[in-house]
């Protein structure tokens, strides 16, 4: 187990500062996008199928999610260019922010692969 931890630590240290900072930005935005998508999903379920009257402040949830998702697209593209990802996996990662809970799973997998030095 110690050798696995040492191998992981040395692999992380080998990432260039550009890729490491792009990965950090991607991770923050992937998690933020996932959270706002879950909030938006709950709002839509309450608003339409359950016909619940939502407070006035709930009107900003779709707007905030839209802007956060837009920034997520930019940060993911930045990481994809710096880590030299192939086009189709990049598109898959970009679309992960549109399916509830998927952005958390994809963020975890992308982080593992980037830290291991693998291309997507």
Rosetta silent file (secondary structure, phi, psi, omega in degrees, C-alpha in Angstrom):
SEQUENCE: XXXXXXXXXXXXXXXXXXXXXXXXXXXXXXXXXXXXXXXXXXXXXXXXXXXXXXXXXXXXXXXXXXXXXXXXXXXXXXXXXXXXXXXXXXXXXXXXXXXXXXXXXXXXXXXXXXXXXXXX
SCORE:     score description
SCORE:     0.000 S_00000001
   1 L     0.000  -35.692  179.310    0.000    0.000    0.000 S_00000001
   2 H   -65.699  -39.035  179.566    2.868    2.345    0.721 S_00000001
   3 H   -66.098  -35.337  176.398    4.325    1.773   -2.731 S_00000001
   4 H   -63.486  -42.955 -179.581    0.931    2.624   -4.317 S_00000001
   5 H   -66.138  -40.595  178.968    0.795    5.853   -2.368 S_00000001
   6 H   -65.527  -39.484  179.001    4.371    6.721   -3.311 S_00000001
   7 H   -65.521  -40.947  178.989    3.663    5.979   -6.979 S_00000001
   8 H   -65.028  -42.632 -179.179    0.566    8.184   -6.903 S_00000001
   9 H   -64.085  -41.963 -179.884    2.460   11.009   -5.221 S_00000001
  10 H   -68.826  -33.777  178.191    5.294   10.874   -7.739 S_00000001
  11 H   -66.294  -42.427  179.193    2.804   10.809  -10.637 S_00000001
  12 H   -64.018  -39.365 -178.927    1.016   13.878   -9.315 S_00000001
  13 H   -66.401  -23.692 -178.481    4.321   15.690   -8.899 S_00000001
  14 L   -80.029  -12.116  178.026    5.156   15.022  -12.558 S_00000001
  15 L   -65.732  140.012  176.930    2.174   17.013  -13.842 S_00000001
  16 L   -68.698  152.516  178.996    3.147   20.314  -15.336 S_00000001
  17 H   -57.939  -32.911  178.856    1.958   23.359  -13.399 S_00000001
  18 H   -64.415  -44.895 -179.764   -0.247   24.318  -16.363 S_00000001
  19 H   -70.702  -39.848  179.854   -2.085   20.993  -16.326 S_00000001
  20 H   -61.604  -44.756 -179.951   -2.277   20.922  -12.530 S_00000001
  21 H   -69.370  -37.068  176.780   -3.889   24.377  -12.348 S_00000001
  22 H   -65.629  -37.797  178.170   -6.251   23.548  -15.232 S_00000001
  23 H   -65.479  -41.418  178.043   -7.224   20.318  -13.463 S_00000001
  24 H   -62.284  -45.477  178.181   -7.968   22.196  -10.229 S_00000001
  25 H   -62.103  -42.802  178.354  -10.167   24.710  -12.056 S_00000001
  26 H   -59.813  -46.585 -177.704  -11.946   21.872  -13.879 S_00000001
  27 H   -61.281  -44.509  179.474  -12.601   19.983  -10.623 S_00000001
  28 H   -61.304  -45.789 -178.464  -14.056   23.036   -8.880 S_00000001
  29 H   -71.292  -33.588  178.189  -16.334   23.807  -11.812 S_00000001
  30 H   -64.741  -43.951  179.421  -17.394   20.168  -12.302 S_00000001
  31 H   -68.448  -43.290  178.664  -18.499   19.900   -8.682 S_00000001
  32 H   -62.202  -43.456  177.910  -20.156   23.332   -8.723 S_00000001
  33 H   -62.105  -42.953  178.557  -21.977   22.506  -11.956 S_00000001
  34 H   -61.177  -41.576  179.222  -23.149   19.188  -10.518 S_00000001
  35 H   -65.036  -47.177 -179.714  -24.510   20.865   -7.396 S_00000001
  36 H   -66.003  -32.334  176.697  -26.371   23.544   -9.355 S_00000001
  37 H   -66.427  -39.487  176.716  -27.739   20.900  -11.722 S_00000001
  38 H   -65.063  -41.182  177.191  -29.128   18.963   -8.753 S_00000001
  39 H   -62.763  -43.407  178.143  -30.708   22.140   -7.361 S_00000001
  40 H   -62.482  -40.725  179.157  -32.206   22.861  -10.787 S_00000001
  41 H   -62.742  -44.850  178.022  -33.545   19.295  -11.028 S_00000001
  42 H   -61.911  -42.880  179.180  -35.228   19.574   -7.634 S_00000001
  43 H   -60.877  -44.806 -178.780  -36.715   22.922   -8.625 S_00000001
  44 H   -65.468  -38.550  178.461  -38.108   21.534  -11.891 S_00000001
  45 H   -65.831  -41.873  178.623  -39.610   18.507  -10.142 S_00000001
  46 H   -67.630  -39.497 -173.253  -41.255   20.720   -7.527 S_00000001
  47 H   -74.769  -45.298 -172.422  -42.440   23.278  -10.050 S_00000001
  48 H   -95.900  -64.424 -178.099  -43.905   21.121  -12.813 S_00000001
  49 H   -66.713  -34.743 -176.106  -44.981   17.619  -11.761 S_00000001
  50 L   -94.972  -10.946  176.722  -45.792   18.601   -8.165 S_00000001
  51 L    54.575   44.676  178.398  -47.135   22.090   -8.982 S_00000001
  52 L   -89.586  135.633  174.478  -45.530   23.688   -5.906 S_00000001
  53 L   -77.652  117.488 -177.472  -45.407   27.487   -5.744 S_00000001
  54 L   -92.615  154.611  177.396  -41.738   28.338   -5.358 S_00000001
  55 L   -66.129  163.046 -176.023  -40.385   31.491   -3.727 S_00000001
  56 H   -60.743  -35.434 -177.629  -39.338   34.388   -5.919 S_00000001
  57 H   -66.883  -18.177 -179.211  -35.608   33.758   -5.387 S_00000001
  58 H   -68.942  -13.357  179.232  -35.950   30.330   -7.039 S_00000001
  59 H   -67.612  -19.875 -177.800  -36.192   32.069  -10.412 S_00000001
  60 H   -83.919  -14.461 -175.575  -32.416   32.595  -10.405 S_00000001
  61 H   -57.521  -49.148  179.234  -31.542   28.882  -10.180 S_00000001
  62 H   -63.624  -34.384 -179.924  -31.732   28.201  -13.960 S_00000001
  63 H   -67.728  -46.701  179.769  -29.790   31.378  -14.704 S_00000001
  64 H   -63.076  -44.907  179.148  -27.026   30.572  -12.229 S_00000001
  65 H   -60.121  -41.300  179.566  -26.788   26.986  -13.461 S_00000001
  66 H   -60.189  -45.053  179.359  -26.549   28.230  -17.044 S_00000001
  67 H   -69.069  -40.544  178.516  -23.670   30.571  -16.277 S_00000001
  68 H   -64.069  -41.109  178.632  -21.856   28.018  -14.130 S_00000001
  69 H   -64.359  -38.628  177.919  -22.239   25.424  -16.905 S_00000001
  70 H   -61.304  -44.594  178.476  -20.872   27.916  -19.438 S_00000001
  71 H   -67.001  -36.286  175.410  -17.772   28.492  -17.288 S_00000001
  72 H   -58.981  -42.892  178.585  -17.501   24.692  -16.830 S_00000001
  73 H   -60.001  -42.531 -179.838  -17.388   24.337  -20.622 S_00000001
  74 H   -65.762  -46.400 -178.102  -14.547   26.854  -20.835 S_00000001
  75 H   -67.202  -36.631  177.939  -12.528   25.255  -18.020 S_00000001
  76 H   -67.502  -41.436  177.558  -13.042   21.738  -19.411 S_00000001
  77 H   -63.961  -39.409  177.479  -11.922   22.871  -22.856 S_00000001
  78 H   -60.069  -47.060  178.172   -8.882   24.528  -21.286 S_00000001
  79 H   -64.303  -40.966 -179.137   -7.927   21.272  -19.549 S_00000001
  80 H   -61.399  -40.715  179.687   -8.612   19.261  -22.708 S_00000001
  81 H   -69.056  -45.424 -176.957   -6.264   21.430  -24.753 S_00000001
  82 H   -69.142  -34.213  179.993   -3.501   21.437  -22.140 S_00000001
  83 H   -91.575   -0.240  177.325   -3.765   17.676  -21.489 S_00000001
  84 L    58.646   51.882  177.807   -4.135   16.949  -25.240 S_00000001
  85 L   -74.275  156.692  173.458   -7.388   15.014  -25.045 S_00000001
  86 L   -78.504  158.739 -173.786   -8.966   13.460  -28.123 S_00000001
  87 H   -63.118  -46.950 -174.300  -12.158   15.152  -29.450 S_00000001
  88 H   -67.590  -43.665  174.516  -14.833   12.546  -28.668 S_00000001
  89 H   -62.284  -33.580  177.737  -13.902   11.960  -25.017 S_00000001
  90 H   -62.173  -43.451  178.672  -13.716   15.748  -24.625 S_00000001
  91 H   -62.529  -40.289  177.251  -17.277   16.074  -25.893 S_00000001
  92 H   -60.565  -42.681  178.671  -18.369   13.388  -23.439 S_00000001
  93 H   -67.347  -38.942  178.360  -16.807   15.267  -20.532 S_00000001
  94 H   -62.000  -38.925 -178.891  -18.390   18.515  -21.723 S_00000001
  95 H   -79.122  -11.916 -179.210  -21.835   16.877  -21.778 S_00000001
  96 H   -62.028  -22.883  179.165  -21.378   15.347  -18.320 S_00000001
  97 H   -78.261    4.033 -179.013  -22.597   18.620  -16.809 S_00000001
  98 H  -107.561   -5.234 -178.471  -26.057   18.050  -18.272 S_00000001
  99 L  -116.892  123.014 -179.123  -26.938   14.780  -16.496 S_00000001
 100 L   -54.802  137.367  179.694  -27.594   14.824  -12.728 S_00000001
 101 L    72.809  -19.595 -177.803  -24.880   13.028  -10.714 S_00000001
 102 H   -67.939  -34.713 -178.434  -22.841   12.253  -13.849 S_00000001
 103 H   -62.898  -32.301  178.405  -20.555   15.259  -13.427 S_00000001
 104 H   -68.086  -44.342  179.581  -19.371   13.915  -10.049 S_00000001
 105 H   -65.505  -47.109 -177.741  -18.501   10.497  -11.504 S_00000001
 106 H   -65.381  -38.648  178.015  -16.839   11.924  -14.613 S_00000001
 107 H   -59.076  -43.285  179.917  -14.863   14.429  -12.524 S_00000001
 108 H   -63.034  -46.520 -179.002  -13.490   11.566  -10.439 S_00000001
 109 H   -66.048  -42.503  179.806  -12.531    9.497  -13.488 S_00000001
 110 H   -63.107  -43.295  179.688  -10.982   12.459  -15.329 S_00000001
 111 H   -60.650  -43.530  178.284   -8.929   13.381  -12.271 S_00000001
 112 H   -59.943  -46.649 -176.390   -7.621    9.827  -11.974 S_00000001
 113 H   -68.348  -42.061 -179.710   -6.646    9.658  -15.635 S_00000001
 114 H   -65.787  -42.903  179.147   -5.028   13.098  -15.750 S_00000001
 115 H   -66.275  -28.034  176.841   -3.025   12.443  -12.586 S_00000001
 116 L   -82.363   -4.709  179.275   -1.900    9.121  -14.058 S_00000001
 117 L    80.468   16.992 -179.399   -0.726   10.934  -17.183 S_00000001
 118 L   -90.661  147.116  174.423   -3.259    9.191  -19.440 S_00000001
 119 L   -86.029  148.484  173.498   -4.988   10.898  -22.348 S_00000001
 120 L   -90.341    0.000    0.000   -8.723   10.866  -22.633 S_00000001
